[in-house]
Amino acid sequence: MLEVILYAVILGIAAVVTARLLHIPPVVMLLFTGIIAGPEVLNIINPAELGRAFRALIALTVAVILFEGGLSLNYHDYRKAGKIIKRLLSYGVIISFGVTAAAVHFLFELPLLLTLLAGAIMILNGPSVINSLIKKINPPPRISRILHWESVLVDPLGELAAVLIFAFVVSGHFSGSAILFLELRMLAGIALGIGSGYVVVYILQKHLLPDDTNNIFILGAALLTYWLCELIIIDSGILGVIVCGFTIGFRRPPDLENIKKFKADLTAILTGVIFILLAANLHLEHIKKFGYKGLILVGVIILIVRPLSVFLCTIKTELHFKEKLLLSWIYPRGVVAASIAILFSLQLSEADILPVYQGRAWFIEIFTFAVIATTAVGQSVFTPVLARMLGLYRRQDRNWLIVGANELSRYFYDYITKGLKQEAVIMDTNSIKIKELAARGLQTVLCNASTIDYFEDERFFTYGNLLALTDNDELNIIICQHWAAQLSAERVFRWSRCFDSDRKKNRKDGKPVLSNIPGPSLINEELVSGKSRIITVNPAVTKVESDFHLLAGTDNHTLSLFPVKLRKENAAAFKSLMVLRRGKDNLQQIIKKNNILILSAADLQQLFQKIITEVYKRYPAIRQDRMIEEVLDHEKKSPTALGNGFAIPHSFSPNIIQPLIFIIRLPDGMKFRSFNREKTVVRMLFFMISPANDPERHLQLQSQIAAFISDKEKSRALLTAASIDEIAEIFTAPG
């Protein structure tokens, strides 16, 4: 038994990874892998070996999946949904349910309750497949919004309908006793679901458990709810977990978003394994029995049921004909439908079920899997083709999300919208700055870019790139990691200091760019004060001067962001360049010849004692003894060596109002620990002392120093300078 599960785990992971590499829906590869590995072909995995544990495993997985569905059925989201979405969730569900049931009955002449059960299962869809299709074709925002919210909200409705109808199937008829038994199931499921949901919410709101146990507690609560419902009255557990999830989602306890993410991740893992087992459980003889009538039925589901539902629900709406056609085509089914179908099929095969259902249980699973395979493959392949034919396909690699409401962001916004004729939007948590930019006619969104979901604002649907322009390196990385999962790791960029290259490379961290300029807030100050300015130049007409800081370039409607200083000869390849021209550098203003020293020392402690002694001679207000301890302690905890022979040790003082920078040349060199804790030889220090109440300016100056020494010519000149005069001249040289 353990061997079967182990094989399912390995093959499930391999199938998902392969699907990602081939850019096809994972459900397709999982289905194919499961059938090939099953007893009908290679016989690597035989679910029958699990015995009764197979049904228990499926039941628990379905419980977790449906609990997450209950969490997603958010009443607040339903209230915000548009008229079309509400129609699709009401009239559309009824039309789909009724027409599907009628088609099944007409083609296969099944008992009424089985046809109704088949109709209820077809209400379910595949949200993950739909979201991947939205990202692939990038349709107009209102189409993306309809598809997304319908997929999120319709699954719990289909689950509930299927559970209720299955209760009648188990009873075998619509008699008074069957209805009474159904009412008892519903009562038990609803009562225990609501009760357990409120208990969970109370525990989370009162913080009775450590925060890091919330996720595992929620999982345990879902499984316990299922077990208690089944203990009290059989087949009430599924309804119980749906209601429990909905209750928790409705009450919105603390940390709900993290709980949802955990449940989604867990569901993704479980579905990969379970789908392999489900596919392996299919029998070729049942597929043959499905036959040509089955193919006709699948065609009816795709080409008649969905279009009929969409066109009737969009009468007298703003959607035009082409948009309705695209909506009519997209409605894939996924693992939720498969899990429920298999669970019900296993239960229908048991001895205590009426024979009229036992012999036809195969139909539910084969029918469901046929629709899943056809819609997943067909819609994945042909949706981009149809969207192009209808003129609703839009390239997503153009429009830009810009994080950080500052003047530099505004210039990038103008360069993109006016120069490239593309769309852009600026995101920030600062409401004042956002209002200022909005008042100037810029598109803005007040939000936390590191947590907001791609689907929370329909404007995001049209954007394919992100540029993080905050002063905080780590925040920029967090933002890029968040959006890399929603856009693509190749389409997220961030401003970064030059020593960021010491960090271990991670594609999802975003591509570091603009390392040739200091922090965005400093550039913002310079732009506002007029000390610096940003211009657009044509390199074919305008000479690229030595004081140009090249930020970005365009060629054939594509924006290129420059990671470091661009060579002049490479600039000619672009049709236009976005250039920063700075006035006299603030760094150059702060560095004074009197504060340049050439020293030697036996170790770090002696070196810092000598440096701070010189500092005290010039600035007696600075406390000498305390600063030595602080600098040495900071060097142990957070090494300041940047590599390439430089380090930036630093400290703060409440007794100064302007920052100080001392440059110390070490002719003999000295070993420092670098950012990655490895020892490196340092030959020049930039010893910084900043006002204690101005940490932001401190970071800005660090950025300027890092940018200055990232210039290979300047860094080489500094390290080979033989005298204080030579060092001072480097900081007064143009460019």
Number of C-alpha atoms within 10 A of each C-alpha: 14 9 12 16 19 13 17 26 19 13 20 27 18 16 24 20 14 16 17 13 9 11 11 18 23 23 26 21 24 30 25 17 21 29 24 18 23 23 19 17 13 11 13 17 27 20 25 15 13 16 10 11 13 19 17 13 14 22 20 18 23 26 25 26 26 29 31 28 28 28 25 22 24 20 13 10 13 16 10 10 16 14 14 19 23 19 17 21 22 14 15 25 21 16 21 24 24 16 20 28 22 17 19 25 18 12 12 14 12 17 14 15 21 24 22 25 25 26 28 28 27 27 26 28 25 21 24 20 23 26 17 16 21 24 18 16 20 23 25 17 16 16 19 24 22 19 20 19 19 23 24 21 24 23 26 25 20 22 24 19 20 25 23 20 18 23 23 19 23 19 16 16 14 13 11 9 11 17 15 12 16 22 14 15 24 21 16 23 29 21 16 24 30 22 16 23 26 17 15 21 21 15 14 21 14 10 12 10 12 8 12 8 9 22 18 13 16 22 18 13 19 27 17 15 29 28 19 18 24 18 12 15 16 14 23 28 32 30 30 35 36 32 30 33 28 26 23 26 24 18 14 16 18 15 13 18 13 12 20 18 13 18 22 16 12 16 20 14 15 19 25 24 23 25 25 32 30 26 24 28 21 22 15 14 10 15 17 11 13 18 10 10 13 21 15 12 22 23 14 17 22 19 13 17 21 22 21 15 21 23 17 14 22 19 10 9 9 10 14 10 12 15 18 16 16 19 18 19 20 24 26 25 29 28 27 25 26 27 23 27 26 26 21 23 20 18 18 24 17 13 9 10 15 15 14 13 21 17 11 16 21 24 22 22 26 25 23 22 24 18 24 26 19 18 25 24 17 14 22 22 14 13 19 20 14 18 19 14 11 14 12 17 19 16 14 19 17 20 23 26 23 26 26 25 28 20 19 21 22 19 15 21 22 16 22 21 17 11 16 17 13 17 17 25 21 27 20 20 15 13 13 12 17 22 16 13 18 14 11 9 9 18 16 22 23 16 16 14 24 16 12 13 13 17 15 10 12 17 18 18 23 24 23 21 22 26 26 29 25 22 21 16 18 13 16 26 24 18 26 29 20 22 26 21 12 16 20 18 20 14 20 28 27 27 27 31 25 26 17 16 11 12 9 9 11 11 14 21 22 29 21 24 24 25 25 26 26 24 27 23 20 21 21 19 15 18 19 13 10 11 15 17 18 18 13 16 16 16 19 13 10 10 13 20 10 10 13 19 22 27 23 23 24 19 13 8 14 14 21 14 20 17 20 20 18 15 10 15 9 9 19 16 14 18 16 21 24 21 19 21 18 20 14 13 16 15 17 15 10 15 19 15 15 11 18 20 18 14 15 15 15 9 11 14 14 12 18 19 18 16 19 21 16 16 21 14 11 12 15 12 13 19 15 17 11 10 19 21 14 13 18 18 12 15 19 12 9 15 21 20 27 23 18 17 22 24 24 20 20 22 16 21 17 13 14 16 12 11 18 21 21 23 23 20 26 19 16 12 16 19 15 25 20 21 18 13 14 12 15 20 18 24 21 25 22 20 21 18 21 24 18 15 13 14 12 15 17 20 17 20 22 21 24 23 20 23 22 20 21 19 14 11 10 14 18 13 14 23 18 13 17 13 13 17 11 13 20 20 13 15 19 13 9 10 14
